[in-house]
Amino acid sequence: LEQDLDRDLPAVTAVADHITQILMNLLINAADAMDPGRESGRSSIRIVTRMAGGEIQISVNDNGHGMSSEVLGKAFDESFTTKPTGKGRGIGLFLCKNLMDKAGGRIELASTPGVGTSVHLFLPLHALDQEAN
């Protein structure tokens, strides 16, 4: 697990437990995407935080098995999973997207089969959780 965290980021208004839930889901997905029998190189998950325009960007990058464009197109669908029975129910990324929407932010996926996946979270500096209103 590698971290590249910008320690000078301003605070955002969001529900801390929601951000924690999102990050936990993303880290679990990244770990599940790792190939334990990998022969070349080492498995890695990298978390990066930075300013991106008027938003805070949090990225979780892995060098796991990646997703095809077909899988990527369904990744946020409720109950969609590529994991075996008992390993996942297909609600992780669906929940992440809903929580990011509620925080006034967005989530983006980029993935290449055999290379890995990057998940980018974008939180506006003045985001307000809709449930608080």
BELPEDA-V484629 format. One record per residue. N is the residue number from 1. RES is the residue in three letters. PHI is phi as a letter, one per 30 degrees, with the letter a starting at -180 (999 if undefined). Layout:
BEGIN
n res phi
N RES PHI
N RES PHI
END
This chain:
BEGIN
n res phi
1 LEU 999
2 GLU c
3 GLN b
4 ASP b
5 LEU c
6 ASP d
7 ARG d
8 ASP c
9 LEU d
10 PRO d
11 ALA d
12 VAL c
13 THR c
14 ALA a
15 VAL d
16 ALA e
17 ASP d
18 HIS d
19 ILE d
20 THR d
21 GLN d
22 ILE d
23 LEU d
24 MET d
25 ASN d
26 LEU d
27 LEU d
28 ILE d
29 ASN d
30 ALA d
31 ALA d
32 ASP d
33 ALA d
34 MET d
35 ASP c
36 PRO d
37 GLY c
38 ARG e
39 GLU c
40 SER c
41 GLY i
42 ARG b
43 SER d
44 SER b
45 ILE b
46 ARG b
47 ILE c
48 VAL b
49 THR b
50 ARG a
51 MET d
52 ALA b
53 GLY i
54 GLY c
55 GLU b
56 ILE c
57 GLN c
58 ILE c
59 SER b
60 VAL c
61 ASN c
62 ASP b
63 ASN c
64 GLY d
65 HIS d
66 GLY i
67 MET b
68 SER d
69 SER d
70 GLU d
71 VAL d
72 LEU e
73 GLY d
74 LYS c
75 ALA e
76 PHE c
77 ASP d
78 GLU d
79 SER i
80 PHE d
81 THR b
82 THR c
83 LYS d
84 PRO d
85 THR e
86 GLY i
87 LYS c
88 GLY a
89 ARG c
90 GLY i
91 ILE c
92 GLY d
93 LEU d
94 PHE e
95 LEU d
96 CYS e
97 LYS d
98 ASN d
99 LEU d
100 MET d
101 ASP e
102 LYS d
103 ALA d
104 GLY i
105 GLY c
106 ARG b
107 ILE b
108 GLU b
109 LEU c
110 ALA b
111 SER a
112 THR b
113 PRO e
114 GLY i
115 VAL c
116 GLY k
117 THR b
118 SER b
119 VAL c
120 HIS c
121 LEU c
122 PHE b
123 LEU c
124 PRO d
125 LEU d
126 HIS c
127 ALA d
128 LEU b
129 ASP d
130 GLN d
131 GLU d
132 ALA d
133 ASN d
END
